[in-house]
Amino acid sequence: MLSVSEERIHALRERLAAAADVDICQAELVKMLEIAEALEWRADEGHCCVGSRLLSYLTCEAQMLEQALDALNTGEFSDAISILEDYGSFMQWRNNSGDSWGTDRREDSTAFEVLPGT
C-alpha cells in the first residue's frame, strides 16, 4: 500500500530548510498529495470506512499537503516547512491515538480537527 511516512516528511522538511533540490521537493510533495487523495477517494467510496474517522483524517492530510505545496509554489519555504511540521505532528498524533479506523483511545480526541471547507 502506498503511504506517506513520518520519515519521508522529516527528510523533505530538512531539504526544504536547506533550500536544496526545490524542484525535487515539489515533485515529492505532488506525489504525497496524490497518495493522500487516492487514499481519501478509496475511503470515501469504500463501505469499510462508513462511520469511521479515517475519511476525516485523510481529508485533513490532503488539505495540509495541498497547503504546503501552495506555499512551496509561491516561494514561501518557511510556511511550507511549518505546514509540514504540523502535518508530521498530525500523523504522529493519528498513529498514536488508537487505530487508523477511528477508534480513539486517548482522552484528548479533539487535538486535530478537519480544516474548514470540507
C-alpha positions as CSV (number, residue, x, y, z in Angstrom):
1,M,0.0,0.0,0.0
2,L,1.2,3.5,-0.8
3,S,1.6,5.7,2.2
4,V,3.4,8.8,3.4
5,S,5.8,8.1,6.3
6,E,6.9,10.4,9.1
7,E,10.5,9.8,8.0
8,R,9.7,10.9,4.5
9,I,8.1,14.1,5.8
10,H,11.1,14.8,8.1
11,A,13.6,14.3,5.2
12,L,11.5,16.7,3.0
13,R,11.4,19.3,5.7
14,E,15.2,19.1,6.1
15,R,15.8,19.5,2.3
16,L,13.5,22.5,2.2
17,A,15.2,24.1,5.2
18,A,18.5,23.8,3.3
19,A,16.8,25.1,0.2
20,A,18.2,22.1,-1.6
21,D,16.6,20.5,-4.6
22,V,13.4,22.6,-4.6
23,D,12.2,21.0,-7.8
24,I,12.6,17.5,-6.4
25,C,10.9,18.6,-3.1
26,Q,8.0,20.0,-5.2
27,A,7.7,16.7,-7.1
28,E,7.8,14.7,-3.9
29,L,5.0,16.9,-2.4
30,V,2.9,16.4,-5.5
31,K,3.4,12.6,-5.2
32,M,2.5,12.7,-1.5
33,L,-0.7,14.7,-2.3
34,E,-1.6,12.2,-5.0
35,I,-1.2,9.3,-2.5
36,A,-3.3,11.2,0.1
37,E,-6.0,12.0,-2.4
38,A,-6.1,8.4,-3.7
39,L,-6.5,7.0,-0.1
40,E,-9.1,9.7,0.6
41,W,-11.0,8.6,-2.5
42,R,-10.9,4.9,-1.6
43,A,-12.1,5.7,2.0
44,D,-14.9,7.8,0.6
45,E,-16.0,5.1,-1.8
46,G,-15.4,2.1,0.4
47,H,-18.0,0.6,2.6
48,C,-15.4,-0.3,5.2
49,C,-15.0,3.3,6.3
50,V,-18.6,4.2,7.0
51,G,-18.8,5.8,10.4
52,S,-15.1,5.9,11.0
53,R,-12.8,8.9,11.3
54,L,-10.5,7.6,8.6
55,L,-12.0,9.8,5.9
56,S,-11.7,12.9,8.0
57,Y,-8.1,12.1,8.8
58,L,-7.3,11.5,5.1
59,T,-9.1,14.7,4.1
60,C,-7.1,16.7,6.7
61,E,-3.9,15.2,5.4
62,A,-4.6,16.0,1.8
63,Q,-5.5,19.6,2.7
64,M,-2.3,20.1,4.7
65,L,-0.2,18.7,1.8
66,E,-2.0,20.9,-0.6
67,Q,-1.3,24.0,1.6
68,A,2.3,23.0,1.8
69,L,2.5,22.6,-2.0
70,D,0.8,26.0,-2.5
71,A,3.3,27.6,-0.1
72,L,6.2,26.0,-1.9
73,N,4.9,27.1,-5.3
74,T,4.8,30.7,-4.1
75,G,8.3,30.6,-2.7
76,E,7.2,30.6,0.9
77,F,9.6,27.9,2.1
78,S,9.3,28.7,5.8
79,D,5.5,28.4,5.5
80,A,5.8,25.1,3.7
81,I,8.2,23.8,6.3
82,S,5.8,24.9,9.1
83,I,2.9,23.2,7.5
84,L,4.9,20.0,7.0
85,E,5.9,20.1,10.7
86,D,2.2,20.4,11.6
87,Y,1.5,17.5,9.2
88,G,4.2,15.4,10.8
89,S,2.7,16.1,14.2
90,F,-0.8,15.3,12.9
91,M,0.5,11.9,11.5
92,Q,2.2,11.1,14.8
93,W,-0.9,12.0,16.8
94,R,-3.1,10.0,14.5
95,N,-0.9,7.0,14.6
96,N,-0.8,7.1,18.4
97,S,-4.4,7.9,19.0
98,G,-5.8,4.4,18.5
99,D,-6.1,2.6,15.3
100,S,-6.3,4.2,11.8
101,W,-10.0,3.3,11.6
102,G,-11.0,5.9,14.1
103,T,-11.2,4.1,17.4
104,D,-9.7,6.8,19.6
105,R,-8.2,5.6,22.9
106,R,-6.8,8.9,24.0
107,E,-8.5,11.4,26.4
108,D,-7.9,14.3,24.0
109,S,-9.6,13.2,20.8
110,T,-10.1,16.7,19.5
111,A,-6.4,17.7,19.3
112,F,-6.7,18.0,15.5
113,E,-9.9,18.6,13.5
114,V,-10.6,18.6,9.8
115,L,-9.9,22.0,8.3
116,P,-12.9,24.2,7.3
117,G,-14.4,23.8,3.9
118,T,-14.6,20.0,3.9
